Amino acid sequence: MGKKRTPPHIVQIQAEGSKADRALIKEENLHEAKELANKMPTFGPDRQIYIRNLATKALEGKLDKGVFKLFVKMTNSYMEVEACFPRAKFLSERR
């Protein structure tokens, strides 16, 4: 008889690691997002520049996109991201 194949969804679950590994990664992302949120200025224009710089870093791959998404969710800065994203995309492509 032939060898029994493992279903693709089981292989994907095995490759993602255990539940403890995923929890650890989630905790590290949360910690990093909290640090970024604590450093964020409160003054409007400075805040927008800070968020634009983070978006540029995320687009360049210097900042994890999951951390950036969590940061935006924590700080409720969806409007700032929407306003500064075209400029951040331009800056990341220019470098």
ZINOR-V549989 format. One record per pair of residues at least 24 apart in sequence whose C-alpha atoms are under 10 Angstrom apart, sorted by sequence separation. I is the first residue (numbers start at 1). J is the second residue. If there is no record, write none. Layout:
# ZINOR-V549989
[[I | J] [I | J]]
This chain:
# ZINOR-V549989
[[51 | 77] [55 | 81] [59 | 85] [54 | 81] [52 | 80] [56 | 84] [60 | 88] [48 | 77] [51 | 80] [52 | 81] [55 | 84] [56 | 85] [59 | 88] [60 | 89] [47 | 77] [50 | 80] [51 | 81] [52 | 82] [55 | 85] [56 | 86] [58 | 88] [59 | 89] [33 | 64] [36 | 67] [48 | 79] [49 | 80] [52 | 83] [53 | 84] [55 | 86] [56 | 87] [57 | 88] [58 | 89] [60 | 91] [61 | 92] [32 | 64] [36 | 68] [48 | 80] [52 | 84] [53 | 85] [55 | 87] [56 | 88] [57 | 89] [59 | 91] [60 | 92] [33 | 66] [34 | 67] [37 | 70] [47 | 80] [48 | 81] [51 | 84] [52 | 85] [55 | 88] [56 | 89] [59 | 92] [60 | 93] [33 | 67] [37 | 71] [51 | 85] [52 | 86] [53 | 87] [54 | 88] [55 | 89] [56 | 90] [57 | 91] [58 | 92] [59 | 93] [29 | 64] [32 | 67] [33 | 68] [36 | 71] [37 | 72] [40 | 75] [45 | 80] [48 | 83] [49 | 84] [52 | 87] [53 | 88] [56 | 91] [57 | 92] [60 | 95] [29 | 65] [30 | 66] [31 | 67] [32 | 68] [33 | 69] [34 | 70] [35 | 71] [44 | 80] [48 | 84] [52 | 88] [55 | 91] [56 | 92] [29 | 66] [30 | 67] [33 | 70] [34 | 71] [37 | 74] [38 | 75] [51 | 88] [52 | 89] [55 | 92] [56 | 93] [29 | 67] [32 | 70] [33 | 71] [37 | 75] [53 | 91] [28 | 67] [29 | 68] [32 | 71] [33 | 72] [36 | 75] [49 | 88] [52 | 91] [53 | 92] [26 | 66] [29 | 69] [30 | 70] [33 | 73] [34 | 74] [26 | 67] [29 | 70] [30 | 71] [33 | 74] [34 | 75] [29 | 71] [33 | 75] [30 | 74]]
